[in-house]
Amino acid sequence: MTSPSPKPARDEATPSWRDYDRDDLPPMLATALECFTEQGYHGTTIRQIAARTGLSVPGLYHHYPSKHALLVAVMSHAMSDLWPRSEAAVAEAGPSVSRQFGLLVECLVLFHAHRKQLAFIASSELRSLDPAAHAEQIAARDRQQRLMDSIVEQGVAAGTFTTPYPREATAAVTTMCTGVAQWYQPDGPLTAEQLAERYRDIATLAIGGPPTT
């Protein structure tokens, strides 16, 4: 399996994959996300979302035909935010699989720390999706996982990584990184960046990689 090809350099006007200063989640979806986070998807009513957005229920339905459509849009936004960041992180790493792995772990941790509500709902409310939407979200997650699987498999084949269980190791690393959304607090003892650095070290040990630099 070949190494993910580095992408062309990003335009200076394009935000870095590490940049979380701006959130382009549309206000209506941001309000829905707040409600889902506070009360859960099933505990939230469309009337509550409409009231917070300053719209009537028919006015909200003009933009989104159902509460389910709002949830799908929130989840789709999460994956469409994470994927290009992941690609950019791997591209920045160049041909080194060790650096590709480290930067991808960093990317996952930063995303799940800075976008913790978005990431949490995207994970915890998968069960609330209809079959078609569920399949679409799983496909997006599988694509994300395949990126890490590919990097580690290449590293094992090259002797850079020594884990005898590459697939299980990458699943464990991904679970560790995505779990950040469940507990990380911005006012805690570590910044997101400091946490990402530590997780890079821990993840590298899990795959039997060389020390991070």
C-alpha distance (Angstrom), angle and dihedral (degrees) to the residues before:
residue distance angle dihedral
M1 . . .
T2 3.78 . .
S3 3.77 126.2 .
P4 3.83 116.6 -98.7
S5 3.79 105.5 -93.3
P6 3.80 115.1 -113.2
K7 3.79 111.3 -110.5
P8 3.81 123.5 -129.5
A9 3.78 115.5 -84.0
R10 3.77 112.5 -79.5
D11 3.77 118.0 -110.5
E12 3.80 113.4 -103.6
A13 3.80 89.1 -118.7
T14 3.81 90.3 58.7
P15 3.81 112.4 90.8
S16 3.79 116.5 -114.7
W17 3.78 118.2 -106.2
R18 3.80 85.9 -115.0
D19 3.82 93.0 54.9
Y20 3.81 115.5 105.2
D21 3.79 98.8 157.4
R22 3.79 91.4 110.7
D23 3.79 129.2 44.6
D24 3.78 115.0 -161.6
L25 3.81 94.8 -168.2
P26 3.83 103.2 133.4
P27 3.84 113.2 -109.7
M28 3.80 93.6 -114.5
L29 3.78 91.5 53.4
A30 3.80 90.8 43.5
T31 3.79 88.7 56.6
A32 3.79 91.8 48.1
L33 3.80 89.1 49.4
E34 3.81 90.9 52.9
C35 3.80 91.0 51.6
F36 3.79 93.7 46.2
T37 3.80 90.7 48.9
E38 3.80 93.6 49.2
Q39 3.80 99.6 41.0
G40 3.77 107.6 12.2
Y41 3.77 124.6 -111.8
H42 3.79 95.5 -81.0
G43 3.80 92.3 43.5
T44 3.81 92.2 55.4
T45 3.77 122.4 84.5
I46 3.77 126.3 -153.1
R47 3.80 87.7 -123.8
Q48 3.81 90.6 60.0
I49 3.78 92.0 51.5
A50 3.80 91.9 46.9
A51 3.81 91.7 49.9
R52 3.80 92.7 52.2
T53 3.77 92.0 49.0
G54 3.82 91.7 48.7
L55 3.79 92.8 -117.4
S56 3.76 134.4 120.2
V57 3.79 116.9 -114.0
P58 3.84 90.7 -106.3
G59 3.80 88.3 48.4
L60 3.80 90.7 54.5
Y61 3.79 91.2 46.4
H62 3.78 88.1 55.8
H63 3.82 87.7 68.5
Y64 3.81 100.8 31.1
P65 3.82 121.2 20.9
S66 3.81 95.5 -147.7
K67 3.78 146.5 1.8
H68 3.79 86.8 -102.4
A69 3.81 89.9 57.5
L70 3.80 89.0 54.7
L71 3.80 91.1 51.8
V72 3.80 91.8 48.6
A73 3.80 90.6 50.1
V74 3.81 91.8 49.9
M75 3.79 92.0 50.0
S76 3.78 93.4 45.0
H77 3.79 89.7 51.7
A78 3.81 90.1 54.0
M79 3.78 93.6 54.6
S80 3.80 94.3 40.7
D81 3.81 88.0 53.8
L82 3.80 96.3 46.5
W83 3.81 99.4 43.9
P84 3.83 100.1 61.0
R85 3.79 89.7 43.2
S86 3.81 88.8 54.2
E87 3.79 92.4 48.6
A88 3.80 90.7 48.9
A89 3.81 91.9 49.4
V90 3.80 91.9 52.5
A91 3.81 91.0 45.3
E92 3.79 91.0 52.3
A93 3.80 89.8 53.9
G94 3.79 93.8 61.7
P95 3.82 120.4 -157.5
S96 3.81 97.3 -29.0
V97 3.82 109.0 107.6
S98 3.78 89.8 -161.6
R99 3.79 91.5 57.1
Q100 3.81 91.8 41.4
F101 3.79 89.4 55.8
G102 3.79 93.8 45.9
L103 3.79 94.8 49.4
L104 3.80 92.4 45.1
V105 3.81 90.0 53.8
E106 3.79 89.0 48.1
C107 3.81 89.7 50.4
L108 3.81 92.7 51.3
V109 3.78 93.6 48.5
L110 3.80 94.0 47.3
F111 3.79 91.8 48.9
H112 3.80 94.6 49.1
A113 3.81 91.4 45.9
H114 3.81 98.4 44.8
R115 3.81 95.8 36.1
K116 3.78 95.9 34.3
Q117 3.83 97.5 141.7
L118 3.79 92.5 46.7
A119 3.80 92.6 46.3
F120 3.80 93.2 45.1
I121 3.79 94.7 52.6
A122 3.81 91.7 43.1
S123 3.80 88.1 57.4
S124 3.79 104.7 34.2
E125 3.80 97.8 44.6
L126 3.81 98.4 49.9
R127 3.80 85.5 105.6
S128 3.81 89.6 62.7
L129 3.80 95.3 60.5
D130 3.77 124.3 100.4
P131 3.83 115.2 -115.1
A132 3.81 96.2 -94.7
A133 3.81 94.7 48.4
H134 3.79 90.9 42.6
A135 3.80 91.1 54.2
E136 3.80 91.1 49.1
Q137 3.79 93.0 51.9
I138 3.80 92.9 45.9
A139 3.81 89.2 51.9
A140 3.81 90.1 53.7
R141 3.80 90.9 48.9
D142 3.78 92.0 47.5
R143 3.80 89.8 53.1
Q144 3.79 89.2 52.0
Q145 3.79 91.9 49.2
R146 3.79 93.1 46.9
L147 3.79 89.3 59.0
M148 3.80 91.5 60.5
D149 3.81 93.1 38.8
S150 3.79 90.2 54.1
I151 3.79 93.9 50.7
V152 3.79 93.8 49.2
E153 3.80 93.4 44.3
Q154 3.80 89.5 53.4
G155 3.79 90.7 48.0
V156 3.80 91.9 51.1
A157 3.81 91.6 47.9
A158 3.81 90.1 51.2
G159 3.80 93.7 46.2
T160 3.81 92.2 -115.4
F161 3.80 92.1 115.0
T162 3.79 120.2 41.1
T163 3.79 104.5 -166.4
P164 3.82 112.1 129.4
Y165 3.81 88.6 -153.4
P166 3.82 107.0 52.5
R167 3.80 97.4 161.3
E168 3.79 94.2 48.5
A169 3.79 91.0 43.6
T170 3.81 93.2 53.7
A171 3.81 91.1 46.9
A172 3.81 89.6 52.4
V173 3.81 92.7 47.5
T174 3.80 92.5 49.0
T175 3.81 91.6 48.5
M176 3.80 90.1 49.7
C177 3.79 91.9 51.1
T178 3.80 97.5 44.4
G179 3.80 90.2 47.1
V180 3.81 88.6 68.1
A181 3.82 88.1 81.6
Q182 3.80 90.0 65.1
W183 3.77 98.7 57.2
Y184 3.80 114.3 10.7
Q185 3.80 116.2 117.8
P186 3.83 120.0 -167.7
D187 3.81 90.5 -143.8
G188 3.80 92.7 52.2
P189 3.80 127.5 107.1
L190 3.82 95.1 -82.0
T191 3.76 132.2 52.6
A192 3.78 116.7 -133.1
E193 3.79 88.6 -106.3
Q194 3.80 93.2 52.5
L195 3.79 90.4 48.1
A196 3.80 91.0 49.9
E197 3.80 90.2 52.8
R198 3.79 91.8 52.5
Y199 3.77 92.5 45.7
R200 3.80 89.9 52.2
D201 3.81 88.5 58.1
I202 3.81 93.4 46.0
A203 3.80 93.1 46.2
T204 3.80 92.0 48.4
L205 3.80 89.7 54.9
A206 3.82 89.3 51.0
I207 3.80 92.3 58.8
G208 3.79 96.3 37.9
G209 3.77 93.3 -113.3
P210 3.81 130.2 159.9
P211 3.82 118.1 -87.5
T212 3.81 113.1 -77.0
T213 3.77 119.2 -112.0
